[in-house]
Amino acid sequence: MKEKIEELPWRSVKIEPGTQKTFDAASHAVFINSQYTLLKEFGEERLHFPEGLMKAMGEMADLETSALVERKKSTLTEQLKAKDAERDKALRYIFGMIRTQLHSPHTAEREAAEELDIKLRNFRYIRHQGYDVESGNIDSMLMDAERLKKEIGTLHLEESFDCLREANKAYERLVKERDAERLANNRPSMRNLRPRADKLYELACQYVQASYLFAQTAEERNKIEELVARLNQRVRNIKTSHRKSASQRRRRGKEDEAAEGA
């Protein structure tokens, strides 16, 4: 006879995570604002938040939104986009040429293309990565390319690699200018804001979970359960939206690659 396993009489609640590691800058700003609004509506006293925590969360949510808006408004942003487009164009040409020359009837060109394909294939799709990650990977690719000068010369790609190098340097200079502009305007960067916002949110989540455990009445416990359900639903909704957006970007990238290979 099967032994019946009884449910434990104690329950707890768990808030699903959503952090800077999960979301891009825009999705993270929406996430922090959304969760702050739900917590604010429920009431910091009922959740036993320490003095200043809710206020700090609200200020951080506002700062993230402002930083996002200012980043879009900055003239440097448009220049950064233009330089990134230059980098992407150079990358597309370089890898398109390598792919084409893999089928060259000329042995020297075919062998050069094969060597470049093997040594640089990990960098083939870096233009679909985040801007800062792409910058670092281009630097790594250019370092590897220093050992492949003969093959690059055989495929007449020297000028394309020079264009990529110059565009990447210009992009990195613009990033420094943008950071200096932000500093001059006394605005923290999204890079600095997001981990700070995460720490505040994680602390708030611990208070919510503790308030559930130490609730004095079943009614209050049920209310906190409802709050947690709403917080978790928001996390899932924003994750779904973020995944769809990322999927669309990847699909567009694959379509570009298919067009290049045609």
Residue pairs with C-beta under 8 A, 6 or more apart in sequence:
12 209
12 212
12 213
13 208
13 209
13 212
13 224
13 225
13 228
14 209
14 228
15 205
15 208
15 209
15 228
15 231
15 232
15 235
16 231
16 232
16 235
16 236
17 235
18 31
18 35
18 235
18 238
18 239
19 28
19 194
19 198
20 28
20 194
20 195
20 197
20 198
22 28
22 239
22 242
23 31
23 238
23 239
23 242
24 130
24 242
25 68
25 71
25 190
25 194
26 68
27 238
27 241
27 242
27 245
28 64
28 190
28 194
28 197
29 61
29 64
29 65
29 67
29 68
30 238
31 234
31 235
31 238
32 57
32 60
32 61
32 64
32 197
32 201
33 61
33 64
33 65
34 234
34 238
35 201
35 204
35 231
35 234
35 235
36 57
36 58
36 61
38 227
38 230
38 231
38 234
39 47
39 54
39 57
39 204
39 208
39 227
39 231
40 54
40 58
42 223
42 227
44 53
44 54
46 211
46 220
46 223
47 204
47 207
47 208
47 211
47 224
48 207
48 210
48 211
49 204
49 207
50 207
53 200
53 203
53 204
53 207
54 204
56 200
57 197
57 200
57 201
57 204
60 193
60 196
60 197
60 200
61 197
63 188
63 193
64 190
64 193
64 194
64 197
66 187
67 187
67 188
67 189
67 190
67 193
68 190
70 182
70 185
70 187
71 77
71 190
74 178
74 181
76 174
76 177
76 178
76 181
77 178
79 174
80 131
80 171
80 174
80 175
80 178
83 167
83 170
83 171
83 174
84 131
84 134
84 171
86 163
86 167
86 170
87 127
87 134
87 138
87 164
87 167
87 168
87 171
88 127
90 160
90 161
90 163
90 164
90 167
91 123
91 126
91 127
91 138
91 164
92 127
92 256
92 260
93 160
94 157
94 160
94 161
94 164
95 120
95 124
95 260
96 260
96 261
97 113
97 155
97 157
97 160
98 113
98 116
98 117
98 120
98 155
99 113
99 117
99 260
99 261
100 113
101 109
101 110
101 112
101 113
101 155
102 110
102 113
102 114
102 117
103 110
104 110
104 113
108 154
109 154
109 155
112 150
112 151
112 152
112 154
112 155
113 151
113 155
115 148
115 151
116 148
116 151
116 152
116 155
119 144
119 147
119 148
120 141
120 144
120 145
120 148
123 137
123 138
123 140
123 141
123 144
125 253
125 257
126 133
126 134
126 137
126 138
126 141
127 134
127 253
128 249
128 250
128 253
129 137
131 171
132 175
135 168
135 171
135 172
135 175
138 164
138 168
139 168
142 161
142 164
142 165
142 168
145 152
145 161
152 158
152 161
179 189
182 188
182 189
208 224
208 227
208 228
208 231
209 228
211 224
212 221
212 224
212 225
212 228
215 221
215 224
